[in-house]
């Protein structure tokens, strides 16, 4: 039981979403759950830059609900075929309006992580920074495989 609690704590922030060459986390809640009937299916496309490398653009939905009490949201994952020296770019939109942009480095093993506040508590007053549905777009520079090109 203690191991299950530790595992749950380790994944407090996320739902796992898989794409063909990498995986992405983006949620301020525990485990893999269906939120407000959306299924968190990523949309990924590859844009060639020179035939060898390109941009992997993944769009996912981020949802923070009325009941959320966790202070952090995460965007993290692993790039299967990263090009060294290029950060991951993260863009968060609500109703087609930009609300947050960030970049984070990719480690040697292809992992990346970006943590951001979704709510704060000060003097017993809770302020929600993120509330509702958001579209998250993640850009990664990757080595292309012919079957990834659109």
C-alpha positions in Angstrom: 0.0 0.0 0.0 2.9 2.4 0.8 4.4 1.8 -2.6 1.1 2.6 -4.3 0.9 5.9 -2.4 4.5 6.7 -3.4 3.7 5.9 -7.0 0.6 8.1 -6.9 2.6 10.9 -5.5 5.2 10.5 -8.2 2.5 11.0 -10.9 0.4 13.6 -9.1 0.5 16.0 -12.0 -0.2 14.1 -15.1 -2.0 12.0 -17.5 0.1 10.0 -19.9 -0.3 10.6 -23.6 1.6 8.6 -26.2 2.6 9.6 -29.7 4.7 7.7 -32.2 8.1 9.1 -31.2 7.7 10.6 -27.8 5.3 10.8 -24.8 3.9 13.8 -23.1 2.4 14.5 -19.7 0.1 17.5 -19.2 -2.2 17.6 -16.2 -2.7 18.8 -12.6 -4.4 15.6 -11.4 -3.5 12.1 -10.5 -3.3 9.2 -12.8 -4.9 8.5 -16.1 -8.5 9.9 -16.0 -11.1 11.0 -18.5 -11.9 14.7 -17.8 -15.2 16.2 -19.0 -15.5 13.6 -21.7 -12.3 14.6 -23.6 -10.0 11.8 -24.3 -6.6 13.5 -24.4 -5.6 12.1 -27.8 -2.6 14.0 -29.0 -2.5 15.4 -32.5 1.1 15.2 -33.9 2.5 16.4 -37.2 6.1 16.5 -38.5 7.4 19.5 -40.5 10.6 18.8 -42.4 13.3 21.5 -42.1 15.9 19.9 -44.4 14.9 16.3 -44.9 17.0 15.1 -42.0 15.7 17.0 -39.1 12.3 18.6 -38.6 9.8 19.9 -36.0 7.5 17.5 -34.2 4.4 19.5 -33.3 2.1 17.9 -30.8 -1.2 19.4 -29.6 -2.9 18.1 -26.5 -5.7 19.3 -24.2 -4.9 20.4 -20.6 -7.8 20.6 -18.2 -7.9 21.9 -14.7 -11.3 21.5 -13.1 -13.3 23.1 -10.3 -12.2 20.4 -7.8 -8.5 20.8 -8.5 -6.5 21.4 -5.3 -3.0 20.7 -6.7 -0.8 23.8 -7.1 1.3 22.6 -10.1 0.7 21.5 -13.7 3.4 19.8 -15.7 4.4 19.3 -19.3 7.0 16.6 -19.4 7.9 13.7 -21.6 10.6 12.0 -23.6 11.7 12.7 -27.2 12.7 9.4 -28.9 15.0 11.1 -31.5 16.0 14.6 -30.3 18.4 16.8 -32.1 21.0 18.0 -29.5 21.0 21.7 -28.7 17.3 22.5 -29.3 14.9 23.2 -26.4 11.3 22.1 -26.3 8.9 25.0 -26.8 5.6 24.9 -25.0 2.6 27.2 -25.8 -0.6 27.2 -23.8 -3.8 28.7 -25.2 -7.3 29.3 -23.9 -10.0 30.1 -26.4 -7.3 30.8 -29.0 -5.7 33.4 -26.7 -2.1 32.8 -25.7 -1.8 32.5 -21.9 1.6 31.0 -21.3 4.8 30.3 -23.3 7.9 28.4 -22.1 10.9 26.5 -23.2 12.8 23.8 -21.4 16.0 21.9 -22.2 16.1 18.2 -23.4 18.4 16.0 -21.4 20.9 13.6 -23.0 18.4 10.8 -22.7 15.6 12.8 -24.4 13.6 13.7 -21.3 12.2 17.1 -20.7 10.1 18.7 -17.9 8.4 22.0 -17.4 6.4 22.7 -14.2 4.1 25.7 -13.8 1.6 27.0 -11.2 -2.1 26.4 -11.7 -3.2 27.8 -8.4 -1.8 29.6 -5.4 -3.0 29.8 -1.8 -2.1 32.9 0.2 -3.7 34.0 3.5 -6.3 31.2 3.1 -7.3 32.7 -0.2 -7.1 30.3 -3.2 -6.4 31.9 -6.6 -6.8 29.8 -9.8 -4.3 30.8 -12.4 -5.5 28.1 -14.8 -9.2 27.0 -14.8 -11.0 25.0 -17.5 -9.7 23.7 -20.9 -6.5 24.7 -22.6 -4.8 23.7 -25.8 -1.1 22.9 -25.3 1.2 22.9 -28.3 4.7 21.3 -27.9 7.4 21.8 -30.5 10.5 19.5 -30.5 13.3 19.4 -33.1 13.8 15.8 -34.0 15.6 13.6 -36.5 13.0 12.6 -39.1 12.1 9.1 -40.1 10.4 8.9 -43.5 7.2 7.3 -42.0 6.7 10.4 -39.7 6.4 12.9 -42.5 3.0 14.3 -43.3 
